[in-house]
Structure formats: C-alpha cells, structure tokens
C-alpha cells in the first residue's frame, strides 16, 4: 500500500488563499502566494487572452508615468510580490470601468481584466472587503496627499483658485442617521456625503474627505483645507490661494478658522435674506462703480456677527439699470482686492466643480455604498487614482473622445475595444482590431518602450514581472 508523504503540511507558513469571483455564480479559493501568482500570470500570457476589456491596457503607460504602483505599495504596506497591491490596482481599474453593484452580479473575469492588475483572477467581494478593512482613514488620506503632491509636481494644479463643495448622494442604509432636506418642498432623506476640493483653473480634484451624514460643512472643511494645503505646499509662499465656497460655508466659526489658522483667502456668497437685501439697498448709489450696462459693484467693510476677527470685505454687485428693478447680491471676502476680478473672473469658476461631479461621479462617487468609513475612504481614493490616469489618457486623445464623460469612456473605450493580449520574448503585445481614431493611438502607443525611455520612464511593468508593453492596431 502506497502512502503520500504530504510534505506540504509541514511548510513553515500556511498557503495564503483568497476568495476569487470566477464567474457570476462561482466563487473559488485560490492561492495568493508570490510564486503561484507569478506562475499563473505567466501561464495566462503564454495562453493568450482575448476579450473586450483590453482597452484598460491604455491606462498602463499612464500608471508608469504617474508612479501608481509605488503609491499602492505604500498604501498596502506590502512588497511588490504580494497580492495586496494588485487587489488595490483591481479597485482602481474597477473604478475606471464605472462598475456598479457587487462583483457577484457582474462578470469581469476571462475578458482580459484580471491580467491588467497582475492577477490571474478577479478578487471577490470578501477579498476586497478584507483589504480595505485592514487600512484606516489616515492611510487613505496619506495616499491622497502623496497622489496630490505627484500631480502638483506634474503641473496638474495651478494652486491659485480652489473650489470646495459637498457632494451628497442618497443612501439606502437601514442605519439610524441624520436626514437632509434638499428643499422646503422635498422630503428629508438619508444621504452619504463627500467633501471635495477642486483646482478651479485646471478643473482637477486635489483631495476629498467623507463622513457620516451628521457631519456639517463647518466641521469637514478645515480638515479638507489642511489636506489641500499640504498638497499645494504653499503656506507663506507667493500669492495666497483663494477658496471659492457656497452659501453653506457662510459660518462665522469656519470663516474665523480660515482667516486665523490657514494661509487661504475665502470668497463666499452671503445668504439671500430680507435683512441683507435691506442693508444693500441702503448703500448710496454713488458708492457703486458702473462697470457696464446693468452691472455695478462696490466694496464695503463688514463685521460678521459672532466673529472673533474682522472686519472683512463685503463685495456687492448690483444688477439692472432702472432703480426700480435693481437686484443685489453680496459676497464676503477675507482678502482685500479688486471686487471686479473676484466677482466676474474668479467666482464663476466655482461651477467647474459641478461639471466635475457630472462628468466623473460614475467612477465611484455617485452611490452611497457602505457606511464603514475605512472602506469608503479606501474605495473612493482608488477612484481618485483612476480619475488621474484617465485624465492623462484624455490628453492623448482628440475630441469628441477626449470630452466623453467617465461612463461613456468606460463603455466605448475600456469595454468597447476587442483585442487580444499575448507575450513575445519580454514584451506584452496588446492588439486592437476596432480602435477609434487609430492614427492618433498609433502615434502615442506603438513602439511604446522607446517612447517611455525618451521620457525617462522605465518601460518595465513591476506588477507584471518586469515585462514591457507594446501595442498593435489592426
């Protein structure tokens, strides 16, 4: 009778297994040891892969230029041979695909998606939950700051105008929580809220914070501005950054904090109230400077009730030619400058943050999700990395493709290109058969290793075992 020795039982460390989503109905436990990962990824490359998600490979050069792998390794605190940074990269690419719902209800495997992440499989909900739950809010904030500093060094932020705004989506959680009412006519509802800071000149996000629905704008904004100041690295250097806010930010406590404890200037509209309108109409007409037909402005000192500092500047604009039809609107500014530039050039740029939400919220900011803040911070920060590399890809494309919103770009480009992935010597070859604007893509991506070397970027992909990448278009 033959006996098996079963020497694997005496290994110094047990084999690491993670749950993988093989198909919609099938979840398998797979080995996640460094040796098994490398062996199976190399086998996939040798077998060749065909699918409709090979469009994601267009993001790989942007990852190399940005340094995404180093960011994810730092966040996961694991070496390059381990599975954790690869699962984080899976989250980044899931955000780029604008995927919704749980992984068991969609099928990402066997289409070329997993190989882009340096994995032979797609991590399941449980594997992703365990990864995110192992990291804190502070870890996600450090990752945002590191990403922001890289983007600042690359010139993605002008650093002169900063728009801040809360982004709220309805939550269907069963938890007891504060309800918000959008208007007097609407019914209060549970919401999940995120607070964004956006560079108003380049339309790119610096950072965000997220919180329970009980946290107010006054409580969340100081933390957001502290992160933005760290990214911009501008305290005491040059012209102060002006923060463009909305009426929600008109709070004596918040205004005092920004004025006393930060190097930012604040420009915020004052709520339209009957008492304010009466005061504005009492300003003598000769104090206004007529700028053009139907528009005049003035600046008056303003002492904010309950404020410990000031007085500040009240910027007033008057609309209309006929005194009987005059309409007034006032803004509070902690800086003393030209009100015309502030009101007509600077403040209108605040609306770029609304355009940003409309175009990019599908990356992972349009649904409530879990109320576990560790998990929400991690997942939404991965979406911020996805937005960064997608924006870099847009610069290499021509209109109308470069102007598509995130969901359109995901469906038409990242999930809309048929192709195959194979290996030739030390180079992964990605072939596209139906690429749009093929000459433009060929110019930027064919002979990619040489193009990356000319930019002083190493063409070897660390999460794909130092293979190089090249593209073919047919």
Secondary structure, 3 states (H helix, E strand, C coil): CCCCCCHHHHCCCCCCEEEEECCCCCEEEEECCHHHHHHHHHHHHHHCEEECEHHHHHHHHHHHHHCHHHHHHHHHCCCCCCCHHHHHHHHHHHHHCCCCCCHHHCCCCCCCHHHHCCCCCCECHHHHHHHHHCCCHHHHHHHHHHHHHHHHHCCCCCCCEEEEEEEEEECCCCCCCCEECCCCCCCCEEEEEEEEEEECCCCEEEEEEEECCCCCHHHHHHHHHHHHHHHHCCCCCCCCCEEECCHHHCCHHHHHHHHHHCCCEEEEECCCCHHHHHHHHCCCHHHCEEEECCEEEEEEEECCCCCCCCCEEEEEEEECCCHHHCEEEEEEECCCCCHHHHHHHHHHHHHHHHHHHHHHHHHCCCCCCCCCHHHHHHHHHHHHHHHHHHHHHHCCCCCCHHHCCHHHHHHHHHCCECEEEEEECCEEEEEECCCCCHHHHHHHHCCHHHHHHHCCCCCCEHHHCCEEEEEEEC
